[in-house]
């Protein structure tokens, strides 16, 4: 068996050596030389045109269709505040996910903003009505304010009882109610219920009153005065007598106590 394998190995080695000798003695194939003439050269005779870009060509590619990389916008302090507020509400209430709490915070902030705007408008209108002594949109209000400004400055020197009688005889019931109200302020200031100041409002005087009964009475009289005078509503005889009786009653109250 060993002899047989030895014979096979000898034949294999002999075949390899014979193949190597054949490759070494074999010459490489010859390559034919290719020659080109001038006629074979192609001359490009086409006219070359210079192409230029339009100045605003980038604008055509600036819309969202040409944006291939979406980057999340950077968060500012307002975004961080809303996230903090949303996390606070998530701990207090039950939300399905963080986005639900963020939506709730967004709605809540919008409602608060609207309420603040309404409150500021209310304060401005109230200040204009109380300080200017007129309705902002009242007709001929400026003329009335100029006409009666001297009366307000000198209420302690005026005879309101005489002025009221003259107004009633002239048929000017609204002016009579105004005189009644200024007369009431004069009596209240004289008896130390309030401190008179032409810049003060009805609310300022109401705050200075101590007794609840006085506050209630003055609140009602201020309502009558504002409704009749600033509202520019003409009143009939019955309504005037009712308001006049209430003012007379209050004048006695603040004169004798």
C-alpha positions as semicolon CSV with decimal commas, in nm:
position;residue;x (nm);y (nm);z (nm)
1;X;0,000;0,000;0,000
2;X;0,282;0,234;0,089
3;X;0,458;0,164;-0,235
4;X;0,146;0,249;-0,430
5;X;0,114;0,589;-0,260
6;X;0,482;0,657;-0,321
7;X;0,437;0,594;-0,693
8;X;0,140;0,833;-0,710
9;X;0,329;1,109;-0,533
10;X;0,624;1,073;-0,774
11;X;0,397;1,104;-1,077
12;X;0,229;1,417;-0,931
13;X;0,561;1,593;-0,873
14;X;0,679;1,509;-1,223
15;X;0,364;1,659;-1,378
16;X;0,405;1,990;-1,190
17;X;0,769;2,033;-1,294
18;X;0,685;1,960;-1,659
19;X;0,409;2,228;-1,658
20;X;0,644;2,489;-1,510
21;X;0,905;2,426;-1,775
22;X;0,645;2,468;-2,049
23;X;0,526;2,810;-1,910
24;X;0,881;2,938;-1,874
25;X;0,987;2,848;-2,227
26;X;0,670;2,984;-2,390
27;X;0,705;3,335;-2,548
28;X;0,440;3,611;-2,483
29;X;0,200;3,693;-2,769
30;X;0,295;3,981;-3,002
31;X;0,079;4,299;-3,001
32;X;0,023;4,475;-3,332
33;X;0,101;4,850;-3,325
34;X;-0,201;5,079;-3,402
35;X;-0,124;5,407;-3,582
36;X;-0,356;5,710;-3,600
37;X;-0,347;5,992;-3,855
38;X;-0,468;6,355;-3,835
39;X;-0,783;6,255;-4,019
40;X;-0,881;6,037;-3,728
41;X;-0,894;6,338;-3,489
42;X;-1,247;6,483;-3,439
43;X;-1,260;6,860;-3,410
44;X;-1,556;6,995;-3,203
45;X;-1,689;7,301;-3,386
46;X;-1,997;7,364;-3,166
47;X;-2,038;7,714;-3,020
48;X;-1,996;7,736;-2,643
49;X;-2,239;7,964;-2,460
50;X;-2,164;8,100;-2,115
51;X;-2,441;8,015;-1,872
52;X;-2,502;8,232;-1,564
53;X;-2,721;8,181;-1,260
54;X;-2,997;8,423;-1,173
55;X;-2,934;8,635;-0,867
56;X;-3,234;8,497;-0,679
57;X;-3,203;8,138;-0,791
58;X;-3,164;8,018;-0,432
59;X;-3,515;8,138;-0,347
60;X;-3,661;7,870;-0,573
61;X;-3,508;7,606;-0,351
62;X;-3,573;7,759;-0,011
63;X;-3,927;7,633;0,053
64;X;-4,013;7,326;0,255
65;X;-4,012;7,090;-0,047
66;X;-3,634;7,121;-0,076
67;X;-3,556;7,079;0,294
68;X;-3,437;6,721;0,334
69;X;-3,309;6,745;0,689
70;X;-3,561;6,837;0,954
71;X;-3,409;6,996;1,261
72;X;-3,607;7,045;1,578
73;X;-3,628;7,416;1,671
74;X;-3,426;7,523;1,971
75;X;-3,628;7,572;2,286
76;X;-3,634;7,913;2,453
77;X;-3,714;8,005;2,812
78;X;-4,088;8,020;2,736
79;X;-4,087;7,661;2,606
80;X;-3,898;7,545;2,915
81;X;-4,148;7,729;3,139
82;X;-4,444;7,560;2,967
83;X;-4,277;7,219;3,001
84;X;-4,211;7,283;3,370
85;X;-4,572;7,390;3,421
86;X;-4,695;7,084;3,231
87;X;-4,485;6,853;3,448
88;X;-4,631;7,022;3,755
89;X;-4,986;6,958;3,634
90;X;-4,896;6,597;3,547
91;X;-4,805;6,541;3,910
92;X;-5,127;6,704;4,026
93;X;-5,367;6,552;3,771
94;X;-5,389;6,247;3,549
95;X;-5,300;6,295;3,182
96;X;-5,272;6,033;2,907
97;X;-4,930;6,152;2,792
98;X;-4,696;6,454;2,823
99;X;-4,844;6,612;2,509
100;X;-5,189;6,621;2,670
101;X;-5,053;6,818;2,966
102;X;-4,873;7,057;2,728
103;X;-5,199;7,116;2,539
104;X;-5,376;7,187;2,867
105;X;-5,107;7,438;2,967
106;X;-5,131;7,614;2,628
107;X;-5,508;7,656;2,663
108;X;-5,475;7,769;3,024
109;X;-5,217;8,037;2,937
110;X;-5,438;8,170;2,656
111;X;-5,736;8,196;2,893
112;X;-5,526;8,379;3,153
113;X;-5,397;8,620;2,885
114;X;-5,753;8,700;2,772
115;X;-5,866;8,759;3,132
116;X;-5,573;8,993;3,195
117;X;-5,654;9,195;2,882
118;X;-6,020;9,223;2,985
119;X;-5,921;9,329;3,337
120;X;-5,681;9,597;3,206
121;X;-5,950;9,734;2,972
122;X;-6,194;9,742;3,264
123;X;-5,948;9,940;3,477
124;X;-5,883;10,189;3,196
125;X;-6,254;10,247;3,133
126;X;-6,325;10,279;3,503
127;X;-6,044;10,530;3,547
128;X;-6,164;10,735;3,254
129;X;-6,522;10,739;3,381
130;X;-6,435;10,825;3,740
131;X;-6,152;11,071;3,677
132;X;-6,297;11,256;3,383
133;X;-6,647;11,267;3,531
134;X;-6,813;11,146;3,213
135;X;-6,893;10,845;3,001
136;X;-6,623;10,796;2,741
137;X;-6,873;10,781;2,460
138;X;-7,129;11,025;2,600
139;X;-7,246;11,303;2,373
140;X;-7,136;11,657;2,460
141;X;-6,961;11,517;2,767
142;X;-6,658;11,741;2,729
143;X;-6,873;12,052;2,725
144;X;-7,055;11,945;3,042
145;X;-6,730;11,873;3,226
146;X;-6,591;12,219;3,152
147;X;-6,919;12,385;3,251
148;X;-6,942;12,218;3,592
149;X;-6,575;12,190;3,690
150;X;-6,587;12,514;3,896
151;X;-6,879;12,378;4,098
152;X;-6,683;12,072;4,205
153;X;-6,385;12,284;4,310
154;X;-6,599;12,507;4,536
155;X;-6,861;12,277;4,687
156;X;-6,794;12,414;5,037
157;X;-6,886;12,768;4,926
158;X;-7,205;12,689;4,733
159;X;-7,566;12,709;4,844
160;X;-7,688;12,380;4,702
161;X;-8,041;12,420;4,834
162;X;-8,081;12,736;4,623
163;X;-7,916;12,578;4,317
164;X;-8,146;12,275;4,339
165;X;-8,460;12,492;4,353
166;X;-8,345;12,690;4,048
167;X;-8,272;12,370;3,855
168;X;-8,613;12,219;3,934
169;X;-8,790;12,540;3,825
170;X;-8,591;12,532;3,499
171;X;-8,693;12,169;3,442
172;X;-8,334;12,044;3,466
173;X;-8,385;11,741;3,688
174;X;-8,053;11,577;3,599
175;X;-7,861;11,884;3,714
176;X;-8,066;11,887;4,035
177;X;-7,959;11,528;4,107
178;X;-7,597;11,631;4,049
179;X;-7,634;11,913;4,302
180;X;-7,789;11,672;4,553
181;X;-7,491;11,440;4,519
182;X;-7,232;11,718;4,560
183;X;-7,431;11,852;4,855
184;X;-7,415;11,507;5,014
185;X;-7,035;11,498;4,971
186;X;-7,012;11,843;5,128
187;X;-7,210;11,730;5,436
188;X;-7,011;11,406;5,468
189;X;-6,681;11,595;5,451
190;X;-6,795;11,860;5,700
191;X;-6,890;11,589;5,953
192;X;-6,565;11,394;5,905
193;X;-6,711;11,091;5,732
194;X;-6,483;11,145;5,435
195;X;-6,196;11,371;5,332
196;X;-6,299;11,573;5,026
197;X;-6,063;11,576;4,727
198;X;-6,165;11,664;4,374
199;X;-5,937;11,386;4,241
200;X;-6,107;11,113;4,447
201;X;-6,361;10,870;4,302
202;X;-6,684;10,732;4,443
203;X;-6,498;10,414;4,533
204;X;-6,243;10,616;4,733
205;X;-6,519;10,777;4,939
206;X;-6,694;10,444;4,989
207;X;-6,370;10,296;5,128
208;X;-6,343;10,578;5,383
209;X;-6,684;10,505;5,536
210;X;-6,670;10,288;5,847
211;X;-7,024;10,170;5,916
212;X;-7,179;9,905;5,686
213;X;-7,510;10,095;5,685
214;X;-7,337;10,408;5,560
215;X;-7,155;10,211;5,294
216;X;-7,479;10,056;5,171
217;X;-7,660;10,390;5,163
218;X;-7,377;10,569;4,982
219;X;-7,342;10,284;4,731
220;X;-7,708;10,317;4,633
221;X;-7,689;10,696;4,601
222;X;-7,374;10,669;4,391
223;X;-7,557;10,425;4,164
224;X;-7,847;10,670;4,122
225;X;-7,611;10,957;4,051
226;X;-7,402;10,765;3,795
227;X;-7,710;10,626;3,623
228;X;-7,888;10,962;3,594
229;X;-7,600;11,203;3,537
230;X;-7,326;11,013;3,355
231;X;-7,573;10,791;3,171
232;X;-7,746;11,104;3,040
233;X;-8,092;10,953;3,098
234;X;-8,378;11,195;3,129
235;X;-8,596;11,101;3,427
236;X;-8,966;11,157;3,474
237;X;-9,129;11,327;3,771
238;X;-9,196;11,006;3,966
239;X;-8,838;10,881;3,934
240;X;-8,698;11,222;4,028
241;X;-8,915;11,247;4,344
242;X;-8,804;10,899;4,450
243;X;-8,434;10,986;4,404
244;X;-8,481;11,327;4,571
245;X;-8,641;11,171;4,880
246;X;-8,352;10,927;4,912
247;X;-8,096;11,209;4,894
248;X;-8,288;11,416;5,151
249;X;-8,296;11,118;5,386
250;X;-7,920;11,066;5,352
251;X;-7,850;11,435;5,406
252;X;-8,032;11,413;5,741
253;X;-7,849;11,092;5,830
254;X;-7,500;11,235;5,775
255;X;-7,593;11,571;5,928
256;X;-7,716;11,447;6,270
257;X;-7,498;11,145;6,342
